[in-house]
């Protein structure tokens, strides 16, 4: 199982240290994107408590494309908290996330303490995950959420022969995050060239893309669809 935890714009040194401790306990790597907390802060070191090595080894990503490189899927952790799911990536089950982690690199994405992930950041993911909290109080401290998510991935049945989850041939493995991003970009380009979508129609674009994401296309299937949309876009622009 290969799992990375991506913390986006983390503010609290204590949360940073506690998240590193949770990652070490469950064997996950820690990635940071635009961190506001300093890993050298005394609170970060204190809350890491034995996981200072993992805290020091945390990878500082230069951008989303760097995070996506080599990833099977990026899954955004969000309770939505009153936001509509319309125009967002499809919801995933924890069982599906466990299966993905056994196939390749899975990235769990956590937003900052004060606001969580923005809508645009959630849209960069291939799917959404939510912790099974009470509906009336779906919020946890960031480090608690990291620990709970990793625990849910570490428990429950894995994909295995005869379990009802067929093994894919290597050539039919699900498309990774970069391939899915290229598919989205070419679909957006083709629909924009046709005049069907404007610049502010990201929600509609995600709704149109959702059936493909839910189907988890293979690398070749994603490549074929990407080629279709690229050619349609070029022909439309050249018309």
Backbone bond lengths (Angstrom), bond angles and torsions (degrees), N, CA, C in turn:
res aa  C-N    CA-C-N  psi(-1)  N-CA   C-N-CA  omega(-1)  CA-C   N-CA-C  phi
1 X - - - 1.465 - - 1.524 109.09 -
2 X 1.330 116.49 127.54 1.462 121.56 -179.41 1.518 108.80 -119.73
3 X 1.338 115.90 111.27 1.462 121.18 -176.39 1.520 109.59 -129.25
4 X 1.326 115.77 130.58 1.461 122.26 171.63 1.514 108.84 -112.25
5 X 1.322 116.00 142.66 1.462 122.13 173.97 1.517 107.55 -108.14
6 X 1.330 116.63 119.22 1.465 122.03 178.96 1.522 108.76 -104.57
7 X 1.326 116.29 118.91 1.461 121.85 175.67 1.524 108.59 -101.67
8 X 1.318 116.09 123.49 1.460 121.86 -176.93 1.531 109.46 -104.42
9 X 1.321 116.26 120.65 1.470 123.75 175.76 1.528 113.07 52.99
10 X 1.316 117.09 45.61 1.468 121.29 179.44 1.525 110.14 -67.85
11 X 1.344 116.61 131.07 1.459 121.65 -176.68 1.531 113.46 -96.75
12 X 1.318 118.02 -37.17 1.464 121.41 -171.28 1.524 112.06 -89.86
13 X 1.340 117.91 122.89 1.471 119.68 174.89 1.524 111.82 -59.99
14 X 1.347 116.54 -35.15 1.455 119.62 178.79 1.522 111.95 -63.74
15 X 1.329 116.94 -41.94 1.464 120.28 177.27 1.522 111.06 -65.07
16 X 1.314 116.05 -38.46 1.462 120.53 178.89 1.529 110.31 -61.10
17 X 1.316 116.10 -46.72 1.464 120.34 179.54 1.518 112.26 -66.17
18 X 1.330 116.94 -42.92 1.467 120.87 -179.72 1.526 111.17 -66.08
19 X 1.327 117.12 -37.90 1.458 120.64 177.32 1.527 110.38 -63.93
20 X 1.327 117.05 -39.92 1.462 120.68 177.14 1.522 110.70 -62.00
21 X 1.317 116.53 -39.57 1.468 120.67 178.68 1.530 110.81 -64.05
22 X 1.331 116.29 -42.94 1.465 120.49 178.09 1.524 110.47 -63.19
23 X 1.325 116.62 -42.38 1.462 120.15 179.34 1.523 111.29 -60.77
24 X 1.324 116.72 -42.78 1.463 119.36 -179.78 1.523 110.69 -66.41
25 X 1.334 117.14 -38.01 1.459 120.42 -179.11 1.521 112.10 -63.56
26 X 1.343 117.08 -32.63 1.457 120.40 -176.54 1.528 113.25 -107.95
27 X 1.325 117.27 5.52 1.457 120.06 175.17 1.515 115.22 76.17
28 X 1.326 117.26 29.76 1.463 121.43 179.40 1.530 110.07 -103.08
29 X 1.329 116.14 155.41 1.462 121.15 173.00 1.524 109.16 -88.19
30 X 1.317 116.39 157.57 1.457 121.99 178.91 1.520 109.56 -114.82
31 X 1.347 115.71 127.43 1.456 122.96 177.00 1.524 108.22 -119.99
32 X 1.316 116.45 144.77 1.457 121.90 179.76 1.520 109.83 -124.69
33 X 1.332 115.70 134.65 1.455 121.03 176.35 1.523 108.08 -123.99
34 X 1.323 116.27 116.70 1.462 123.09 -179.85 1.527 111.63 51.60
35 X 1.345 118.27 53.89 1.478 119.93 -178.32 1.521 112.05 -68.62
36 X 1.320 116.06 141.53 1.460 121.83 175.57 1.527 110.67 -100.39
37 X 1.333 116.56 -14.86 1.459 121.57 179.12 1.525 109.25 -96.85
38 X 1.343 115.52 148.12 1.457 122.14 -178.67 1.528 109.33 -96.73
39 X 1.331 116.19 123.57 1.463 120.03 -180.00 1.521 112.47 -64.32
40 X 1.344 117.02 -18.91 1.462 120.62 179.05 1.529 112.33 -86.43
41 X 1.335 117.92 -5.59 1.468 121.61 179.85 1.522 109.76 -61.14
42 X 1.351 116.24 143.96 1.467 120.27 -176.51 1.522 112.34 -60.76
43 X 1.334 117.80 -32.25 1.459 119.95 178.10 1.528 111.18 -69.55
44 X 1.320 116.37 -39.45 1.465 119.64 177.84 1.522 109.80 -61.43
45 X 1.326 117.92 -42.99 1.461 121.35 -179.84 1.526 111.02 -66.67
46 X 1.351 115.66 -41.25 1.459 119.55 -177.53 1.523 111.20 -66.85
47 X 1.345 117.08 -44.11 1.456 120.09 -177.43 1.533 111.90 -74.70
48 X 1.339 117.42 -22.54 1.465 119.49 175.60 1.528 110.31 -67.56
49 X 1.317 118.06 -38.55 1.466 125.50 170.98 1.527 113.74 38.35
50 X 1.318 115.70 73.31 1.456 120.58 179.41 1.518 112.89 102.89
51 X 1.309 116.48 -11.62 1.463 120.68 179.74 1.523 110.87 -114.17
52 X 1.348 115.52 25.11 1.463 118.41 179.37 1.530 111.57 -61.18
53 X 1.332 116.05 -31.86 1.465 119.03 179.61 1.524 110.96 -64.36
54 X 1.338 116.79 -41.29 1.461 119.77 178.70 1.526 110.83 -69.27
55 X 1.318 116.10 -36.45 1.466 120.56 177.12 1.525 110.21 -61.76
56 X 1.317 116.15 -43.73 1.466 120.17 179.40 1.520 112.31 -67.86
57 X 1.346 116.23 -28.29 1.462 120.72 -177.95 1.527 112.86 -89.21
58 X 1.337 116.62 -0.04 1.471 119.79 -178.81 1.529 110.22 -56.17
59 X 1.321 115.76 134.67 1.462 121.75 -177.92 1.517 109.87 -86.51
60 X 1.316 117.09 126.32 1.462 121.83 175.69 1.527 108.43 -92.53
61 X 1.308 115.62 106.50 1.466 120.44 -177.40 1.516 110.42 -75.52
62 X 1.319 115.91 141.20 1.460 120.71 179.39 1.515 113.46 -81.41
63 X 1.324 117.28 -13.09 1.459 121.12 -179.42 1.510 109.83 173.74
64 X 1.324 116.41 176.13 1.454 121.42 -177.60 1.526 112.17 -63.64
65 X 1.331 117.18 -37.60 1.459 119.68 -178.90 1.526 110.66 -61.36
66 X 1.330 117.02 -36.40 1.461 120.53 178.29 1.526 110.76 -66.62
67 X 1.324 116.68 -38.13 1.465 120.87 177.84 1.527 110.38 -65.03
68 X 1.331 116.42 -41.36 1.460 121.26 -176.65 1.520 112.74 -68.31
69 X 1.324 117.52 -28.13 1.459 120.98 -174.02 1.531 110.52 -58.86
70 X 1.310 115.49 120.82 1.461 120.67 178.38 1.510 115.16 81.49
71 X 1.329 117.93 0.27 1.464 120.71 -178.50 1.521 110.87 -88.05
72 X 1.329 116.06 140.72 1.450 119.90 172.58 1.518 110.77 -74.19
73 X 1.329 116.34 -41.50 1.464 120.61 179.69 1.517 110.01 -159.38
74 X 1.331 115.50 144.31 1.456 123.08 168.95 1.521 107.17 -103.94
75 X 1.326 117.36 125.67 1.455 121.73 179.71 1.520 108.94 -119.52
76 X 1.326 116.15 123.49 1.462 121.79 -177.80 1.521 109.54 -87.33
77 X 1.324 116.55 127.93 1.461 121.65 174.94 1.517 108.45 -86.08
78 X 1.334 117.06 114.21 1.456 120.24 -179.37 1.519 110.20 -156.02
79 X 1.324 115.72 138.67 1.464 121.01 174.46 1.527 110.58 -92.36
80 X 1.349 115.67 -2.54 1.474 124.63 -177.31 1.526 112.04 69.35
81 X 1.318 118.95 -40.77 1.471 123.28 176.38 1.519 112.35 48.52
82 X 1.324 115.46 59.32 1.455 120.35 176.47 1.509 114.60 91.66
83 X 1.338 117.81 -13.68 1.467 119.97 177.70 1.526 110.10 -75.66
84 X 1.313 115.93 147.26 1.458 120.76 177.07 1.524 110.07 -75.12
85 X 1.326 115.74 144.86 1.465 120.50 177.02 1.524 111.75 -81.94
86 X 1.334 116.82 -5.31 1.469 120.32 -179.27 1.533 110.18 -61.76
87 X 1.310 114.88 130.88 1.463 119.31 178.63 1.511 114.23 78.60
88 X 1.346 117.71 10.38 1.459 121.43 177.09 1.530 109.27 -107.53
89 X 1.322 117.58 160.41 1.464 119.84 177.87 1.527 110.52 -59.07
90 X 1.332 117.47 157.88 1.465 119.94 -177.12 1.525 113.02 -65.52
91 X 1.323 114.95 152.83 1.462 121.34 176.07 1.526 109.87 -74.20
92 X 1.328 116.32 138.90 1.466 122.35 177.05 1.519 109.60 -109.66
93 X 1.318 116.20 151.62 1.463 121.25 170.39 1.526 108.34 -87.65
94 X 1.331 116.18 160.19 1.461 119.56 177.69 1.527 110.64 -68.62
95 X 1.333 116.75 -30.18 1.469 119.62 176.38 1.527 110.37 -63.45
96 X 1.344 116.79 -42.01 1.460 120.28 178.37 1.527 110.80 -65.30
97 X 1.336 116.57 -37.89 1.463 119.99 178.33 1.525 110.73 -65.49
98 X 1.337 117.16 -39.47 1.465 120.06 177.19 1.524 111.06 -62.20
99 X 1.334 116.79 -42.38 1.456 119.80 178.82 1.524 110.89 -62.47
100 X 1.343 115.84 -41.63 1.469 119.58 179.65 1.526 110.83 -62.56
101 X 1.333 117.04 -38.49 1.462 120.89 -178.30 1.525 111.76 -67.84
102 X 1.337 117.54 -26.64 1.464 119.62 177.59 1.524 111.88 -79.58
103 X 1.346 116.85 -18.47 1.466 120.77 -177.86 1.518 112.33 -89.94
104 X 1.309 116.61 -32.01 1.460 119.95 -175.13 1.519 110.13 -171.11
105 X 1.318 115.31 -159.76 1.464 120.96 -175.54 1.527 110.75 -82.43
106 X 1.323 115.92 122.37 1.458 123.09 178.33 1.520 108.82 -108.92
107 X 1.323 117.18 133.47 1.462 121.79 178.73 1.523 109.41 -114.82
108 X 1.336 116.74 120.26 1.455 122.72 174.55 1.523 108.06 -95.11
109 X 1.322 116.82 125.29 1.462 121.63 -172.71 1.525 110.02 -108.70
110 X 1.335 116.47 124.64 1.465 122.65 -179.39 1.525 109.32 -119.42
111 X 1.318 116.17 134.20 1.454 120.98 179.54 1.517 112.74 -85.71
112 X 1.322 117.39 178.75 1.459 121.79 -179.42 1.524 112.43 -69.47
113 X 1.320 115.15 159.42 1.458 121.71 -174.79 1.529 113.18 -59.87
114 X 1.304 117.75 -39.11 1.466 119.91 -168.94 1.523 113.72 -80.19
115 X 1.314 117.04 -28.32 1.466 117.95 -172.60 1.517 114.45 -136.14
116 X 1.318 118.05 -13.67 1.449 120.30 -174.11 1.521 111.03 73.38
117 X 1.316 116.39 -174.09 1.461 121.43 179.81 1.520 110.61 -69.69
118 X 1.315 116.48 142.85 1.463 120.07 174.67 1.536 109.05 -73.07
119 X 1.325 115.19 164.89 1.474 119.36 177.95 1.516 110.74 -58.83
120 X 1.314 117.66 -42.22 1.461 121.19 -179.63 1.532 110.80 -64.43
121 X 1.337 117.56 -37.73 1.461 120.37 178.62 1.528 110.95 -67.61
122 X 1.329 117.40 -39.78 1.460 120.32 176.37 1.523 110.20 -61.55
123 X 1.325 116.67 -38.00 1.465 120.74 -179.08 1.518 113.15 -67.19
124 X 1.310 117.30 -17.20 1.464 119.69 178.07 1.524 111.26 -77.12
125 X 1.322 117.04 -16.05 1.460 121.64 -178.65 1.524 110.73 -82.95
126 X 1.331 115.56 163.50 1.457 120.14 176.16 1.526 111.53 -89.38
127 X 1.331 116.63 -13.68 1.454 119.86 179.78 1.512 111.15 -166.39
128 X 1.332 114.77 172.23 1.471 121.68 179.75 1.524 109.93 -119.37
129 X 1.324 115.48 143.90 1.451 122.60 172.71 1.513 109.16 -124.99
130 X 1.330 116.41 146.25 1.462 121.23 176.00 1.520 108.44 -132.26
131 X 1.314 116.40 140.26 1.456 120.54 176.29 1.526 109.47 -74.44
132 X 1.329 118.69 145.78 1.467 121.58 -176.55 1.524 112.64 -77.99
133 X 1.325 116.37 61.47 1.455 122.19 179.52 1.535 110.20 -88.45
134 X 1.307 115.78 171.43 1.457 120.24 174.64 1.521 109.66 -65.74
135 X 1.341 118.83 136.29 1.471 120.99 -178.69 1.516 113.44 -57.13
136 X 1.336 116.87 -34.14 1.461 119.55 -177.33 1.510 113.78 -75.59
137 X 1.331 117.84 -15.79 1.467 120.85 -179.86 1.528 108.20 -147.66
138 X 1.341 117.13 76.91 1.461 121.17 -172.18 1.522 114.76 -89.81
139 X 1.336 118.30 18.56 1.461 119.81 -172.06 1.525 111.13 -111.14
140 X 1.315 114.95 143.87 1.455 123.09 175.47 1.517 108.91 -132.49
141 X 1.311 115.26 157.88 1.454 120.39 168.36 1.531 108.42 -57.85
142 X 1.320 117.44 146.54 1.467 121.50 -175.24 1.524 111.65 -54.46
143 X 1.320 117.72 -49.87 1.461 120.12 -178.09 1.520 111.18 -65.33
144 X 1.331 117.68 -35.21 1.461 120.64 175.86 1.530 110.10 -63.24
145 X 1.331 116.28 -41.75 1.460 120.77 179.88 1.526 110.69 -62.88
146 X 1.320 117.41 -40.64 1.466 121.22 178.20 1.526 109.78 -61.40
147 X 1.337 116.71 -48.30 1.462 120.59 -178.92 1.525 111.26 -62.79
148 X 1.341 116.89 -42.70 1.467 120.55 -179.21 1.524 110.82 -64.37
149 X 1.335 117.44 -42.35 1.458 121.05 -179.34 1.529 111.28 -64.08
150 X 1.335 116.56 -43.79 1.458 119.80 179.68 1.525 111.14 -66.63
151 X 1.333 117.23 -35.18 1.460 120.30 177.37 1.527 110.86 -65.75
152 X 1.328 117.17 -40.42 1.465 120.63 178.62 1.524 111.35 -64.73
153 X 1.329 116.83 -35.56 1.463 119.77 176.88 1.522 111.53 -70.28
154 X 1.326 116.73 -31.91 1.461 120.68 -175.87 1.523 112.77 -80.73
155 X 1.334 118.25 -12.59 1.453 121.97 -178.13 1.517 110.31 -112.07
156 X 1.324 116.27 165.81 1.453 120.28 177.99 1.510 111.53 89.93
157 X 1.331 116.79 167.55 1.474 121.37 -175.98 1.511 111.89 -69.17
158 X 1.319 115.90 144.49 1.455 122.21 174.04 1.521 109.14 -97.05
159 X 1.308 116.34 164.13 1.464 120.71 173.07 1.519 109.22 -68.49
160 X 1.325 117.84 129.79 1.458 121.85 -179.70 1.523 109.45 -152.33
161 X 1.313 118.78 158.82 1.459 121.01 -179.94 1.524 110.77 -55.53
162 X 1.323 116.07 133.96 1.444 121.21 179.14 1.512 114.41 82.50
163 X 1.331 118.05 3.35 1.459 120.64 -176.41 1.512 112.62 -89.02
164 X 1.343 116.96 -3.12 1.464 119.21 -176.87 1.508 112.17 96.14
165 X 1.330 118.09 -4.90 1.469 122.96 177.11 1.517 107.22 -111.43
166 X 1.331 118.95 95.23 1.465 120.58 -174.15 1.511 112.28 -63.02
167 X 1.336 115.61 141.02 1.463 119.94 175.07 1.523 108.78 -71.34
168 X 1.336 116.45 140.52 1.453 121.17 177.60 1.517 108.74 -92.84
169 X 1.303 114.45 146.25 1.460 118.33 170.88 1.516 108.50 -66.25
170 X 1.358 118.43 152.50 1.460 120.29 -179.30 1.518 113.28 -52.05
171 X 1.341 117.85 -36.73 1.458 120.71 -178.45 1.518 112.51 -73.16
172 X 1.377 116.25 -12.88 1.451 119.89 -176.52 1.524 111.95 -111.20
173 X 1.313 117.94 16.42 1.459 119.91 179.42 1.528 109.81 -63.83
174 X 1.335 116.83 148.88 1.465 119.27 -178.18 1.531 111.67 -58.14
175 X 1.307 115.75 145.98 1.463 121.08 178.87 1.525 109.96 -62.13
176 X 1.325 115.81 138.26 1.454 120.84 179.11 1.525 111.88 -78.27
177 X 1.339 115.38 176.00 1.456 121.17 -177.53 1.530 112.98 -57.81
178 X 1.350 120.14 -43.55 1.473 118.54 179.26 1.522 112.75 -61.66
179 X 1.344 116.93 -40.41 1.466 119.87 179.73 1.524 110.76 -65.59
180 X 1.319 116.86 -38.40 1.458 119.90 178.93 1.525 111.20 -69.36
181 X 1.337 116.67 -33.71 1.468 119.63 176.79 1.525 110.78 -66.06
182 X 1.356 116.58 -42.25 1.462 119.62 178.47 1.528 111.06 -64.13
183 X 1.326 115.95 -37.33 1.461 120.26 177.56 1.521 110.44 -61.82
184 X 1.315 115.83 -44.59 1.472 119.87 179.16 1.525 110.71 -63.24
185 X 1.329 117.05 -43.29 1.465 120.50 -178.00 1.520 111.44 -63.14
186 X 1.339 117.16 -42.11 1.464 119.78 -178.81 1.525 111.32 -71.38
187 X 1.345 117.18 -36.07 1.463 119.91 175.38 1.522 110.03 -63.02
188 X 1.326 116.78 -44.38 1.466 120.54 178.64 1.523 110.74 -62.01
189 X 1.343 116.80 -41.10 1.453 120.00 -179.68 1.525 112.16 -64.97
190 X 1.340 116.29 -42.33 1.466 119.77 -179.58 1.520 111.38 -66.47
191 X 1.328 116.73 -43.33 1.465 120.16 -178.99 1.526 111.39 -71.10
192 X 1.338 116.26 -33.03 1.460 119.21 176.30 1.517 111.28 -68.20
193 X 1.342 116.31 -41.64 1.466 120.13 179.67 1.521 111.43 -64.22
194 X 1.330 116.23 -32.22 1.467 119.85 -179.53 1.519 112.79 -76.88
195 X 1.343 115.90 -14.71 1.453 120.03 -176.90 1.515 113.29 88.34
196 X 1.340 116.96 0.51 1.458 119.80 -178.65 1.525 111.42 -71.82
197 X 1.335 116.52 -37.39 1.465 120.87 -179.79 1.518 110.17 -116.09
198 X 1.330 115.18 142.94 1.455 120.83 172.20 1.514 110.04 -100.33
199 X 1.306 117.16 -176.65 1.461 121.59 -176.76 1.524 112.60 -68.55
200 X 1.324 117.24 -23.21 1.464 120.39 -175.24 1.525 112.39 -101.66
201 X 1.327 117.42 18.95 1.466 120.54 -175.17 1.526 112.81 -104.82
202 X 1.326 117.76 38.79 1.462 120.64 -178.70 1.522 111.88 -61.61
203 X 1.338 117.30 -36.89 1.464 119.81 -179.26 1.522 111.03 -63.26
204 X 1.325 116.53 -42.50 1.472 120.41 178.25 1.524 110.26 -65.07
205 X 1.327 116.80 -40.47 1.458 120.80 178.62 1.523 110.29 -58.51
206 X 1.328 118.05 -44.99 1.465 121.11 -179.71 1.517 111.16 -66.28
207 X 1.328 117.41 -35.31 1.469 119.51 176.95 1.525 110.56 -64.20
208 X 1.331 116.99 -40.15 1.463 120.61 179.08 1.529 111.33 -69.15
209 X 1.318 116.13 -32.83 1.459 120.87 -178.19 1.530 111.91 -81.60
210 X 1.334 117.78 -22.63 1.468 122.20 -173.02 1.525 113.81 -53.69
211 X 1.352 120.22 -44.10 1.471 118.58 -179.91 1.531 112.91 -59.92
212 X 1.336 116.86 -37.31 1.459 119.65 177.90 1.519 111.28 -67.49
213 X 1.344 117.20 -40.77 1.457 120.48 179.83 1.520 111.11 -66.34
214 X 1.346 116.32 -40.16 1.464 119.47 179.10 1.526 111.26 -64.83
215 X 1.323 116.50 -31.78 1.465 120.71 -179.51 1.522 112.61 -75.44
216 X 1.359 117.29 -11.05 1.454 122.56 -178.17 1.531 111.37 48.41
217 X 1.341 118.34 67.97 1.466 120.53 -179.28 1.525 111.49 -61.28
218 X 1.315 115.27 151.70 1.462 120.24 175.76 1.526 109.07 -72.78
219 X 1.329 116.10 170.68 1.465 120.01 178.07 1.535 110.38 -57.23
220 X 1.333 116.53 -43.80 1.465 118.91 -178.85 1.525 111.16 -68.05
221 X 1.326 117.60 -41.74 1.461 120.22 179.33 1.526 110.59 -61.68
222 X 1.345 116.30 -43.48 1.462 119.70 178.00 1.523 110.82 -63.06
223 X 1.344 116.38 -39.28 1.463 120.33 178.89 1.525 110.89 -63.93
224 X 1.348 116.40 -41.21 1.457 119.73 179.28 1.521 111.78 -64.75
225 X 1.334 117.22 -45.82 1.465 120.61 178.80 1.527 110.87 -63.75
226 X 1.335 116.52 -39.13 1.465 119.95 177.88 1.523 110.22 -60.81
227 X 1.347 116.50 -43.22 1.461 120.34 178.10 1.517 112.73 -63.50
228 X 1.333 116.39 -38.51 1.467 120.82 177.78 1.522 110.39 -60.98
229 X 1.338 116.08 -50.37 1.467 119.73 -177.15 1.529 111.64 -66.54
230 X 1.343 116.11 -36.41 1.471 119.20 178.48 1.529 110.47 -63.27
231 X 1.332 116.61 -44.50 1.460 120.20 -178.84 1.521 111.45 -67.44
232 X 1.328 116.57 -40.82 1.464 119.94 177.51 1.524 111.04 -61.81
233 X 1.342 116.08 -41.58 1.456 119.71 179.21 1.514 111.99 -63.26
234 X 1.340 116.21 -43.09 1.459 119.37 -179.71 1.518 111.48 -65.44
235 X 1.319 115.88 -41.68 1.474 118.53 179.77 1.517 111.50 -66.31
236 X 1.318 116.03 -38.07 1.462 119.55 179.72 1.521 110.73 -66.37
237 X 1.340 116.45 -43.68 1.463 119.38 179.86 1.520 111.31 -66.75
238 X 1.348 116.24 -30.97 1.461 119.42 -178.43 1.511 114.29 -84.36
239 X 1.345 115.80 -7.97 1.467 119.32 -178.01 1.516 111.73 -70.96
